[in-house]
Amino acid sequence: MAMTQNYRMCLTEARKRHVHIIARLLNDSASKTKLPVPKISAKLPLVAYKMEHRIYELTKGRVLDEKTIQKFLVALIQQAHRRHKRLQQKTIQITTV
């Protein structure tokens, strides 16, 4: 599914609920940082949609509750951190060679 400007129009009610839960969880987490509010509010909806899309693919379309969504978010974030760390290590190895 391509990410369009009107991504909300093609979502079912369950997926809209998932996006809402993800956005709320991300907003709660982001509000604890020192990021400026306009930057958070500008990026949050699209990030929430992208994460919901990844979770939707992983769960093969099942309807999830808030705790399950939170567990999947933690897993996705951990994956991203591991991937980022691996890329940094490769970059360091390349520059030292």
Biopython code that builds the backbone (N, CA, C, O; Angstrom):
import numpy as np
from Bio.PDB.StructureBuilder import StructureBuilder

atoms = [
    (1, "MET", "N", (0.839, -1.169, 0.000)),
    (1, "MET", "CA", (0.000, 0.000, 0.000)),
    (1, "MET", "C", (0.887, 1.237, 0.000)),
    (1, "MET", "O", (1.726, 1.404, 0.885)),
    (2, "ALA", "N", (0.705, 2.083, -0.969)),
    (2, "ALA", "CA", (1.514, 3.286, -1.060)),
    (2, "ALA", "C", (1.036, 4.311, -0.040)),
    (2, "ALA", "O", (-0.158, 4.433, 0.235)),
    (3, "MET", "N", (1.997, 5.043, 0.515)),
    (3, "MET", "CA", (1.641, 6.052, 1.503)),
    (3, "MET", "C", (1.296, 7.337, 0.772)),
    (3, "MET", "O", (2.166, 7.995, 0.202)),
    (4, "THR", "N", (0.037, 7.680, 0.795)),
    (4, "THR", "CA", (-0.427, 8.872, 0.114)),
    (4, "THR", "C", (-0.701, 9.958, 1.130)),
    (4, "THR", "O", (-0.633, 9.729, 2.338)),
    (5, "GLN", "N", (-1.010, 11.133, 0.636)),
    (5, "GLN", "CA", (-1.324, 12.253, 1.518)),
    (5, "GLN", "C", (-2.605, 11.976, 2.296)),
    (5, "GLN", "O", (-2.722, 12.373, 3.455)),
    (6, "ASN", "N", (-3.561, 11.303, 1.675)),
    (6, "ASN", "CA", (-4.838, 11.008, 2.327)),
    (6, "ASN", "C", (-4.864, 9.568, 2.818)),
    (6, "ASN", "O", (-5.777, 8.809, 2.493)),
    (7, "TYR", "N", (-3.872, 9.205, 3.589)),
    (7, "TYR", "CA", (-3.749, 7.818, 4.031)),
    (7, "TYR", "C", (-4.900, 7.397, 4.928)),
    (7, "TYR", "O", (-5.239, 6.214, 4.974)),
    (8, "ARG", "N", (-5.507, 8.332, 5.640)),
    (8, "ARG", "CA", (-6.588, 7.974, 6.559)),
    (8, "ARG", "C", (-7.844, 7.518, 5.829)),
    (8, "ARG", "O", (-8.655, 6.783, 6.392)),
    (9, "MET", "N", (-8.010, 7.940, 4.606)),
    (9, "MET", "CA", (-9.228, 7.607, 3.872)),
    (9, "MET", "C", (-9.318, 6.116, 3.560)),
    (9, "MET", "O", (-10.421, 5.578, 3.466)),
    (10, "CYS", "N", (-8.196, 5.448, 3.401)),
    (10, "CYS", "CA", (-8.221, 4.047, 2.990)),
    (10, "CYS", "C", (-8.091, 3.084, 4.168)),
    (10, "CYS", "O", (-7.930, 1.882, 3.954)),
    (11, "LEU", "N", (-8.157, 3.578, 5.403)),
    (11, "LEU", "CA", (-8.029, 2.719, 6.573)),
    (11, "LEU", "C", (-9.395, 2.278, 7.082)),
    (11, "LEU", "O", (-10.371, 3.025, 7.013)),
    (12, "THR", "N", (-9.446, 1.059, 7.592)),
    (12, "THR", "CA", (-10.668, 0.593, 8.239)),
    (12, "THR", "C", (-10.765, 1.241, 9.617)),
    (12, "THR", "O", (-9.814, 1.867, 10.085)),
    (13, "GLU", "N", (-11.909, 1.088, 10.257)),
    (13, "GLU", "CA", (-12.092, 1.680, 11.590)),
    (13, "GLU", "C", (-11.105, 1.095, 12.595)),
    (13, "GLU", "O", (-10.595, 1.814, 13.454)),
    (14, "ALA", "N", (-10.835, -0.202, 12.494)),
    (14, "ALA", "CA", (-9.890, -0.834, 13.423)),
    (14, "ALA", "C", (-8.486, -0.265, 13.230)),
    (14, "ALA", "O", (-7.770, -0.017, 14.200)),
    (15, "ARG", "N", (-8.100, -0.061, 11.977)),
    (15, "ARG", "CA", (-6.766, 0.490, 11.716)),
    (15, "ARG", "C", (-6.682, 1.949, 12.137)),
    (15, "ARG", "O", (-5.636, 2.392, 12.611)),
    (16, "LYS", "N", (-7.758, 2.700, 11.973)),
    (16, "LYS", "CA", (-7.765, 4.086, 12.461)),
    (16, "LYS", "C", (-7.590, 4.114, 13.971)),
    (16, "LYS", "O", (-6.906, 4.984, 14.509)),
    (17, "ARG", "N", (-8.209, 3.160, 14.648)),
    (17, "ARG", "CA", (-8.059, 3.062, 16.093)),
    (17, "ARG", "C", (-6.623, 2.731, 16.456)),
    (17, "ARG", "O", (-6.077, 3.282, 17.411)),
    (18, "HIS", "N", (-6.007, 1.827, 15.691)),
    (18, "HIS", "CA", (-4.601, 1.489, 15.921)),
    (18, "HIS", "C", (-3.713, 2.728, 15.766)),
    (18, "HIS", "O", (-2.841, 2.983, 16.597)),
    (19, "VAL", "N", (-3.944, 3.494, 14.696)),
    (19, "VAL", "CA", (-3.148, 4.703, 14.458)),
    (19, "VAL", "C", (-3.337, 5.685, 15.608)),
    (19, "VAL", "O", (-2.378, 6.314, 16.056)),
    (20, "HIS", "N", (-4.564, 5.816, 16.082)),
    (20, "HIS", "CA", (-4.837, 6.731, 17.195)),
    (20, "HIS", "C", (-4.085, 6.292, 18.451)),
    (20, "HIS", "O", (-3.490, 7.124, 19.136)),
    (21, "ILE", "N", (-4.106, 5.007, 18.756)),
    (21, "ILE", "CA", (-3.400, 4.487, 19.940)),
    (21, "ILE", "C", (-1.897, 4.706, 19.791)),
    (21, "ILE", "O", (-1.234, 5.145, 20.731)),
    (22, "ILE", "N", (-1.365, 4.401, 18.615)),
    (22, "ILE", "CA", (0.070, 4.573, 18.376)),
    (22, "ILE", "C", (0.455, 6.046, 18.498)),
    (22, "ILE", "O", (1.469, 6.377, 19.112)),
    (23, "ALA", "N", (-0.354, 6.926, 17.915)),
    (23, "ALA", "CA", (-0.063, 8.360, 18.001)),
    (23, "ALA", "C", (-0.069, 8.832, 19.451)),
    (23, "ALA", "O", (0.783, 9.626, 19.848)),
    (24, "ARG", "N", (-1.012, 8.355, 20.232)),
    (24, "ARG", "CA", (-1.074, 8.748, 21.642)),
    (24, "ARG", "C", (0.157, 8.257, 22.395)),
    (24, "ARG", "O", (0.746, 9.001, 23.179)),
    (25, "LEU", "N", (0.545, 7.000, 22.157)),
    (25, "LEU", "CA", (1.733, 6.454, 22.821)),
    (25, "LEU", "C", (3.001, 7.200, 22.406)),
    (25, "LEU", "O", (3.851, 7.504, 23.243)),
    (26, "LEU", "N", (3.123, 7.492, 21.114)),
    (26, "LEU", "CA", (4.291, 8.239, 20.644)),
    (26, "LEU", "C", (4.307, 9.654, 21.206)),
    (26, "LEU", "O", (5.365, 10.169, 21.567)),
    (27, "ASN", "N", (3.139, 10.281, 21.282)),
    (27, "ASN", "CA", (3.053, 11.638, 21.821)),
    (27, "ASN", "C", (3.431, 11.658, 23.299)),
    (27, "ASN", "O", (4.140, 12.557, 23.750)),
    (28, "ASP", "N", (2.957, 10.669, 24.050)),
    (28, "ASP", "CA", (3.327, 10.581, 25.468)),
    (28, "ASP", "C", (4.835, 10.455, 25.615)),
    (28, "ASP", "O", (5.436, 11.087, 26.483)),
    (29, "SER", "N", (5.436, 9.647, 24.775)),
    (29, "SER", "CA", (6.881, 9.447, 24.836)),
    (29, "SER", "C", (7.630, 10.702, 24.392)),
    (29, "SER", "O", (8.610, 11.097, 25.022)),
    (30, "ALA", "N", (7.174, 11.322, 23.315)),
    (30, "ALA", "CA", (7.861, 12.503, 22.781)),
    (30, "ALA", "C", (7.724, 13.710, 23.699)),
    (30, "ALA", "O", (8.601, 14.573, 23.719)),
    (31, "SER", "N", (6.643, 13.781, 24.455)),
    (31, "SER", "CA", (6.455, 14.927, 25.344)),
    (31, "SER", "C", (7.456, 14.929, 26.494)),
    (31, "SER", "O", (7.639, 15.950, 27.156)),
    (32, "LYS", "N", (8.101, 13.795, 26.732)),
    (32, "LYS", "CA", (9.110, 13.713, 27.794)),
    (32, "LYS", "C", (10.483, 14.170, 27.305)),
    (32, "LYS", "O", (11.417, 14.274, 28.100)),
    (33, "THR", "N", (10.613, 14.440, 26.017)),
    (33, "THR", "CA", (11.889, 14.883, 25.456)),
    (33, "THR", "C", (11.893, 16.399, 25.341)),
    (33, "THR", "O", (10.906, 17.061, 25.663)),
    (34, "LYS", "N", (13.004, 16.936, 24.882)),
    (34, "LYS", "CA", (13.129, 18.387, 24.725)),
    (34, "LYS", "C", (12.883, 18.834, 23.289)),
    (34, "LYS", "O", (13.266, 19.940, 22.907)),
    (35, "LEU", "N", (12.250, 17.985, 22.497)),
    (35, "LEU", "CA", (11.940, 18.351, 21.120)),
    (35, "LEU", "C", (10.890, 19.454, 21.097)),
    (35, "LEU", "O", (9.996, 19.469, 21.943)),
    (36, "PRO", "N", (10.983, 20.378, 20.143)),
    (36, "PRO", "CA", (9.970, 21.430, 20.054)),
    (36, "PRO", "C", (8.611, 20.855, 19.631)),
    (36, "PRO", "O", (8.534, 19.950, 18.800)),
    (37, "VAL", "N", (7.568, 21.391, 20.211)),
    (37, "VAL", "CA", (6.205, 20.892, 19.967)),
    (37, "VAL", "C", (5.817, 20.950, 18.491)),
    (37, "VAL", "O", (5.237, 19.984, 17.995)),
    (38, "PRO", "N", (6.108, 22.034, 17.760)),
    (38, "PRO", "CA", (5.733, 22.048, 16.334)),
    (38, "PRO", "C", (6.370, 20.914, 15.532)),
    (38, "PRO", "O", (5.751, 20.368, 14.619)),
    (39, "LYS", "N", (7.592, 20.571, 15.872)),
    (39, "LYS", "CA", (8.270, 19.481, 15.157)),
    (39, "LYS", "C", (7.592, 18.148, 15.449)),
    (39, "LYS", "O", (7.403, 17.331, 14.548)),
    (40, "ILE", "N", (7.226, 17.930, 16.710)),
    (40, "ILE", "CA", (6.540, 16.690, 17.091)),
    (40, "ILE", "C", (5.202, 16.593, 16.379)),
    (40, "ILE", "O", (4.880, 15.563, 15.786)),
    (41, "SER", "N", (4.421, 17.671, 16.438)),
    (41, "SER", "CA", (3.079, 17.625, 15.855)),
    (41, "SER", "C", (3.121, 17.520, 14.336)),
    (41, "SER", "O", (2.173, 17.019, 13.731)),
    (42, "ALA", "N", (4.186, 17.976, 13.716)),
    (42, "ALA", "CA", (4.292, 17.881, 12.260)),
    (42, "ALA", "C", (4.594, 16.455, 11.810)),
    (42, "ALA", "O", (4.083, 16.011, 10.782)),
    (43, "LYS", "N", (5.407, 15.745, 12.556)),
    (43, "LYS", "CA", (5.850, 14.416, 12.125)),
    (43, "LYS", "C", (5.040, 13.271, 12.723)),
    (43, "LYS", "O", (5.036, 12.169, 12.174)),
    (44, "LEU", "N", (4.364, 13.510, 13.823)),
    (44, "LEU", "CA", (3.703, 12.435, 14.555)),
    (44, "LEU", "C", (2.666, 11.653, 13.744)),
    (44, "LEU", "O", (2.697, 10.423, 13.775)),
    (45, "PRO", "N", (1.749, 12.307, 13.020)),
    (45, "PRO", "CA", (0.731, 11.520, 12.299)),
    (45, "PRO", "C", (1.312, 10.555, 11.268)),
    (45, "PRO", "O", (0.871, 9.410, 11.172)),
    (46, "LEU", "N", (2.291, 11.007, 10.503)),
    (46, "LEU", "CA", (2.863, 10.132, 9.482)),
    (46, "LEU", "C", (3.679, 9.005, 10.109)),
    (46, "LEU", "O", (3.642, 7.873, 9.628)),
    (47, "VAL", "N", (4.411, 9.305, 11.174)),
    (47, "VAL", "CA", (5.177, 8.262, 11.868)),
    (47, "VAL", "C", (4.223, 7.222, 12.451)),
    (47, "VAL", "O", (4.486, 6.022, 12.370)),
    (48, "ALA", "N", (3.116, 7.680, 13.038)),
    (48, "ALA", "CA", (2.130, 6.756, 13.600)),
    (48, "ALA", "C", (1.549, 5.863, 12.505)),
    (48, "ALA", "O", (1.368, 4.662, 12.707)),
    (49, "TYR", "N", (1.257, 6.453, 11.344)),
    (49, "TYR", "CA", (0.723, 5.658, 10.242)),
    (49, "TYR", "C", (1.742, 4.627, 9.763)),
    (49, "TYR", "O", (1.394, 3.472, 9.519)),
    (50, "LYS", "N", (3.008, 5.049, 9.630)),
    (50, "LYS", "CA", (4.041, 4.119, 9.163)),
    (50, "LYS", "C", (4.216, 2.960, 10.140)),
    (50, "LYS", "O", (4.358, 1.809, 9.727)),
    (51, "MET", "N", (4.207, 3.266, 11.428)),
    (51, "MET", "CA", (4.370, 2.202, 12.424)),
    (51, "MET", "C", (3.150, 1.279, 12.420)),
    (51, "MET", "O", (3.290, 0.066, 12.570)),
    (52, "GLU", "N", (1.969, 1.846, 12.249)),
    (52, "GLU", "CA", (0.766, 1.009, 12.178)),
    (52, "GLU", "C", (0.840, 0.103, 10.962)),
    (52, "GLU", "O", (0.453, -1.064, 11.028)),
    (53, "HIS", "N", (1.329, 0.628, 9.867)),
    (53, "HIS", "CA", (1.453, -0.171, 8.647)),
    (53, "HIS", "C", (2.400, -1.351, 8.869)),
    (53, "HIS", "O", (2.110, -2.469, 8.444)),
    (54, "ARG", "N", (3.529, -1.104, 9.533)),
    (54, "ARG", "CA", (4.477, -2.186, 9.839)),
    (54, "ARG", "C", (3.842, -3.221, 10.763)),
    (54, "ARG", "O", (3.994, -4.424, 10.549)),
    (55, "ILE", "N", (3.127, -2.753, 11.794)),
    (55, "ILE", "CA", (2.470, -3.675, 12.730)),
    (55, "ILE", "C", (1.384, -4.464, 12.008)),
    (55, "ILE", "O", (1.223, -5.661, 12.244)),
    (56, "TYR", "N", (0.639, -3.799, 11.128)),
    (56, "TYR", "CA", (-0.420, -4.456, 10.363)),
    (56, "TYR", "C", (0.161, -5.589, 9.512)),
    (56, "TYR", "O", (-0.423, -6.669, 9.426)),
    (57, "GLU", "N", (1.303, -5.337, 8.890)),
    (57, "GLU", "CA", (1.943, -6.383, 8.081)),
    (57, "GLU", "C", (2.435, -7.533, 8.953)),
    (57, "GLU", "O", (2.296, -8.699, 8.581)),
    (58, "LEU", "N", (3.010, -7.211, 10.109)),
    (58, "LEU", "CA", (3.518, -8.254, 11.007)),
    (58, "LEU", "C", (2.403, -9.139, 11.554)),
    (58, "LEU", "O", (2.572, -10.351, 11.678)),
    (59, "THR", "N", (1.263, -8.532, 11.880)),
    (59, "THR", "CA", (0.165, -9.278, 12.500)),
    (59, "THR", "C", (-0.815, -9.833, 11.477)),
    (59, "THR", "O", (-1.791, -10.489, 11.840)),
    (60, "LYS", "N", (-0.558, -9.573, 10.210)),
    (60, "LYS", "CA", (-1.424, -10.051, 9.122)),
    (60, "LYS", "C", (-2.867, -9.586, 9.284)),
    (60, "LYS", "O", (-3.807, -10.333, 9.015)),
    (61, "GLY", "N", (-3.028, -8.336, 9.727)),
    (61, "GLY", "CA", (-4.338, -7.712, 9.757)),
    (61, "GLY", "C", (-5.196, -7.964, 10.972)),
    (61, "GLY", "O", (-6.375, -7.610, 10.965)),
    (62, "ARG", "N", (-4.651, -8.562, 12.016)),
    (62, "ARG", "CA", (-5.464, -8.811, 13.212)),
    (62, "ARG", "C", (-5.763, -7.515, 13.953)),
    (62, "ARG", "O", (-4.976, -6.569, 13.914)),
    (63, "VAL", "N", (-6.901, -7.481, 14.624)),
    (63, "VAL", "CA", (-7.256, -6.345, 15.475)),
    (63, "VAL", "C", (-6.548, -6.535, 16.810)),
    (63, "VAL", "O", (-6.614, -7.609, 17.406)),
    (64, "LEU", "N", (-5.868, -5.486, 17.278)),
    (64, "LEU", "CA", (-5.039, -5.582, 18.472)),
    (64, "LEU", "C", (-5.536, -4.647, 19.564)),
    (64, "LEU", "O", (-6.177, -3.632, 19.291)),
    (65, "ASP", "N", (-5.227, -5.010, 20.810)),
    (65, "ASP", "CA", (-5.541, -4.108, 21.913)),
    (65, "ASP", "C", (-4.315, -3.237, 22.197)),
    (65, "ASP", "O", (-3.265, -3.405, 21.578)),
    (66, "GLU", "N", (-4.466, -2.306, 23.140)),
    (66, "GLU", "CA", (-3.415, -1.325, 23.395)),
    (66, "GLU", "C", (-2.118, -1.962, 23.896)),
    (66, "GLU", "O", (-1.031, -1.555, 23.484)),
    (67, "LYS", "N", (-2.223, -2.949, 24.775)),
    (67, "LYS", "CA", (-1.012, -3.589, 25.311)),
    (67, "LYS", "C", (-0.231, -4.299, 24.212)),
    (67, "LYS", "O", (0.998, -4.238, 24.180)),
    (68, "THR", "N", (-0.936, -4.963, 23.325)),
    (68, "THR", "CA", (-0.275, -5.670, 22.225)),
    (68, "THR", "C", (0.393, -4.682, 21.278)),
    (68, "THR", "O", (1.515, -4.909, 20.825)),
    (69, "ILE", "N", (-0.293, -3.594, 20.983)),
    (69, "ILE", "CA", (0.289, -2.559, 20.124)),
    (69, "ILE", "C", (1.553, -2.004, 20.764)),
    (69, "ILE", "O", (2.555, -1.785, 20.084)),
    (70, "GLN", "N", (1.504, -1.779, 22.069)),
    (70, "GLN", "CA", (2.662, -1.247, 22.777)),
    (70, "GLN", "C", (3.848, -2.219, 22.697)),
    (70, "GLN", "O", (4.989, -1.793, 22.519)),
    (71, "LYS", "N", (3.578, -3.510, 22.829)),
    (71, "LYS", "CA", (4.645, -4.508, 22.725)),
    (71, "LYS", "C", (5.265, -4.508, 21.321)),
    (71, "LYS", "O", (6.485, -4.590, 21.176)),
    (72, "PHE", "N", (4.420, -4.414, 20.297)),
    (72, "PHE", "CA", (4.935, -4.370, 18.934)),
    (72, "PHE", "C", (5.746, -3.102, 18.696)),
    (72, "PHE", "O", (6.769, -3.144, 18.013)),
    (73, "LEU", "N", (5.301, -1.972, 19.251)),
    (73, "LEU", "CA", (6.055, -0.727, 19.108)),
    (73, "LEU", "C", (7.439, -0.851, 19.732)),
    (73, "LEU", "O", (8.434, -0.423, 19.147)),
    (74, "VAL", "N", (7.495, -1.435, 20.916)),
    (74, "VAL", "CA", (8.789, -1.630, 21.582)),
    (74, "VAL", "C", (9.685, -2.509, 20.716)),
    (74, "VAL", "O", (10.873, -2.225, 20.564)),
    (75, "ALA", "N", (9.128, -3.561, 20.156)),
    (75, "ALA", "CA", (9.919, -4.457, 19.303)),
    (75, "ALA", "C", (10.423, -3.726, 18.057)),
    (75, "ALA", "O", (11.579, -3.897, 17.670)),
    (76, "LEU", "N", (9.571, -2.912, 17.426)),
    (76, "LEU", "CA", (9.990, -2.167, 16.241)),
    (76, "LEU", "C", (11.084, -1.158, 16.572)),
    (76, "LEU", "O", (12.031, -0.989, 15.804)),
    (77, "ILE", "N", (10.952, -0.494, 17.707)),
    (77, "ILE", "CA", (11.955, 0.494, 18.114)),
    (77, "ILE", "C", (13.281, -0.193, 18.424)),
    (77, "ILE", "O", (14.344, 0.320, 18.071)),
    (78, "GLN", "N", (13.223, -1.342, 19.078)),
    (78, "GLN", "CA", (14.455, -2.084, 19.362)),
    (78, "GLN", "C", (15.132, -2.525, 18.067)),
    (78, "GLN", "O", (16.357, -2.465, 17.954)),
    (79, "GLN", "N", (14.342, -2.965, 17.096)),
    (79, "GLN", "CA", (14.896, -3.345, 15.792)),
    (79, "GLN", "C", (15.609, -2.167, 15.146)),
    (79, "GLN", "O", (16.712, -2.307, 14.618)),
    (80, "ALA", "N", (14.967, -1.004, 15.194)),
    (80, "ALA", "CA", (15.552, 0.188, 14.583)),
    (80, "ALA", "C", (16.858, 0.570, 15.268)),
    (80, "ALA", "O", (17.818, 0.952, 14.599)),
    (81, "HIS", "N", (16.903, 0.470, 16.586)),
    (81, "HIS", "CA", (18.131, 0.798, 17.313)),
    (81, "HIS", "C", (19.250, -0.182, 16.967)),
    (81, "HIS", "O", (20.397, 0.221, 16.776)),
    (82, "ARG", "N", (18.913, -1.464, 16.888)),
    (82, "ARG", "CA", (19.930, -2.459, 16.520)),
    (82, "ARG", "C", (20.456, -2.197, 15.108)),
    (82, "ARG", "O", (21.659, -2.271, 14.861)),
    (83, "ARG", "N", (19.542, -1.891, 14.187)),
    (83, "ARG", "CA", (19.930, -1.618, 12.804)),
    (83, "ARG", "C", (20.837, -0.387, 12.742)),
    (83, "ARG", "O", (21.845, -0.386, 12.036)),
    (84, "HIS", "N", (20.473, 0.657, 13.483)),
    (84, "HIS", "CA", (21.261, 1.891, 13.515)),
    (84, "HIS", "C", (22.651, 1.628, 14.098)),
    (84, "HIS", "O", (23.649, 2.138, 13.590)),
    (85, "LYS", "N", (22.708, 0.837, 15.155)),
    (85, "LYS", "CA", (23.986, 0.517, 15.793)),
    (85, "LYS", "C", (24.884, -0.272, 14.836)),
    (85, "LYS", "O", (26.084, -0.013, 14.747)),
    (86, "ARG", "N", (24.295, -1.234, 14.122)),
    (86, "ARG", "CA", (25.062, -2.017, 13.152)),
    (86, "ARG", "C", (25.623, -1.125, 12.046)),
    (86, "ARG", "O", (26.779, -1.279, 11.651)),
    (87, "LEU", "N", (24.814, -0.201, 11.550)),
    (87, "LEU", "CA", (25.277, 0.708, 10.502)),
    (87, "LEU", "C", (26.407, 1.598, 10.998)),
    (87, "LEU", "O", (27.360, 1.861, 10.265)),
    (88, "GLN", "N", (26.306, 2.063, 12.239)),
    (88, "GLN", "CA", (27.379, 2.884, 12.808)),
    (88, "GLN", "C", (28.671, 2.089, 12.911)),
    (88, "GLN", "O", (29.746, 2.603, 12.603)),
    (89, "GLN", "N", (28.571, 0.841, 13.343)),
    (89, "GLN", "CA", (29.762, 0.004, 13.468)),
    (89, "GLN", "C", (30.405, -0.245, 12.107)),
    (89, "GLN", "O", (31.630, -0.232, 11.984)),
    (90, "LYS", "N", (29.582, -0.472, 11.090)),
    (90, "LYS", "CA", (30.119, -0.674, 9.742)),
    (90, "LYS", "C", (30.806, 0.589, 9.245)),
    (90, "LYS", "O", (31.863, 0.515, 8.617)),
    (91, "THR", "N", (30.219, 1.742, 9.519)),
    (91, "THR", "CA", (30.800, 3.011, 9.103)),
    (91, "THR", "C", (32.140, 3.232, 9.786)),
    (91, "THR", "O", (33.095, 3.685, 9.155)),
    (92, "ILE", "N", (32.213, 2.918, 11.059)),
    (92, "ILE", "CA", (33.465, 3.069, 11.800)),
    (92, "ILE", "C", (34.525, 2.133, 11.232)),
    (92, "ILE", "O", (35.679, 2.533, 11.077)),
    (93, "GLN", "N", (34.154, 0.903, 10.923)),
    (93, "GLN", "CA", (35.106, -0.054, 10.362)),
    (93, "GLN", "C", (35.615, 0.402, 9.003)),
    (93, "GLN", "O", (36.799, 0.257, 8.698)),
    (94, "ILE", "N", (34.731, 0.949, 8.196)),
    (94, "ILE", "CA", (35.120, 1.403, 6.861)),
    (94, "ILE", "C", (36.072, 2.589, 6.963)),
    (94, "ILE", "O", (37.051, 2.659, 6.219)),
    (95, "THR", "N", (35.802, 3.513, 7.863)),
    (95, "THR", "CA", (36.644, 4.704, 7.978)),
    (95, "THR", "C", (38.003, 4.398, 8.593)),
    (95, "THR", "O", (38.971, 5.111, 8.326)),
    (96, "THR", "N", (38.096, 3.356, 9.408)),
    (96, "THR", "CA", (39.377, 3.023, 10.026)),
    (96, "THR", "C", (40.260, 2.176, 9.120)),
    (96, "THR", "O", (41.463, 2.061, 9.356)),
    (97, "VAL", "N", (39.677, 1.589, 8.096)),
    (97, "VAL", "CA", (40.455, 0.724, 7.193)),
    (97, "VAL", "C", (41.183, 1.536, 6.177)),
    (97, "VAL", "O", (41.888, 0.982, 5.334)),
]
sb = StructureBuilder()
sb.init_structure("model")
sb.init_model(0)
sb.init_chain("A")
sb.init_seg("    ")
for serial, (resi, resn, name, xyz) in enumerate(atoms, 1):
    if name == "N":
        sb.init_residue(resn, " ", resi, " ")
    sb.init_atom(name, np.array(xyz, "f"), 0.0, 1.0, " ", f" {name:<3s}", serial, name[0])
structure = sb.get_structure()
